[in-house]
Amino acid sequence: MATKSKATKETKETTIEERLKLLYTLQITDSKIDKIRTLRGELPLEVQDLEDEIAGLNTRIQNYDSVVGELEENIAKKKNEIKDAETLIKKYEAQQMNVRNNREFDSLSKEIEYQTLEIELCNKQIKEFTKQIEEKQETIEKAKEQLEERKKDLATKKEELDAIIADTRKEEEVLQEKSKELQTLIDSRLLTAYKRIRANARNGLAIVTIQRDACGGCFNKIPPQRQLDIKTRKKIIVCEYCGRILVDEDLAREVEGE
C-alpha cells in the first residue's frame, strides 16, 4: 500500500510539471502566431476598410446616376409639355381669326397667355434640372476619381498583405496545428483559464517566468517562499497581482531546449 501511495504521489507531481510544460509550450506557440499576425499589422483591417469604401462609392455613383436619369426624364417631359403648349397656342391663334365677338377673342388670348406662361415655367424648370444634372455629374466624376484612387490603394494593400501571407502562411498553419494539438492535451478547466488570462493580457502572455525575483508579466516582486513553491512544480501558482500563471526559468529553458 505504501509503495502504491508513493507511486501515485510521484505521478501527481509529474502530471503538474507536465501541465506546466504543456502550458508554457502552448504559450510559446501562440506567441509565435501573435508575432506573425503583428507582422501583418493593420493591413487586413485597412483592406477591409478600403473594400467597404469602394462598395460605398459604387453605391453612391449608382444613386447619382439614378437621380440624373430621373432629371433627364423630367426634362424630356417638360419638352413635350412645351410642344403641347406651342400646339395649343397655334390652335388658339387660328381660332382668334374666326371669333364672333371680343369676349371669345379675350378668352382665347387668356388661353394663349396661360400656355405662354406654361412654356416659360417649363423652360425655367428645364434650366433647373439641367443645372442639377451638371452638379450631379460633377459629383459623379469626383466620386469616380476617388473610386479609382481607392481601387489602386486596395490593389497595393492587397499585394502587400498577400506577400506577407505567402511568406508566413505555411509557418502559421504549422503553429496553429501545433497549438490545437497542445490544447487537446491540457485539462479543459486549465485551458479555459489560460485563454481567459491570455485574452485579458495586453501582450497575450498568460504564462510567464520569474525574472529578477519578479513576475515576468506585471513585474511585481514575488516573495522568496512563493518562488520556492513555483520551483518545486508541485502546484500551479498564479501571480497575485496580474493573475498570470508562473513558471520557473529552469522549466522555461527545458521547454525551449526541447
LINMOJO-V711062 format. One record per helix or strand. SS is the DSSP state (H for helix, E for strand). FROM is the first residue (numbers start at 1). TO is the last residue. If there is no record, write none. Layout:
{{SS | FROM | TO} {SS | FROM | TO}}
This chain:
{{H | 2 | 40} {H | 43 | 96} {H | 102 | 185} {H | 188 | 200} {E | 207 | 211} {E | 214 | 215} {E | 221 | 221} {H | 224 | 232} {E | 237 | 238} {E | 245 | 247} {H | 249 | 257}}
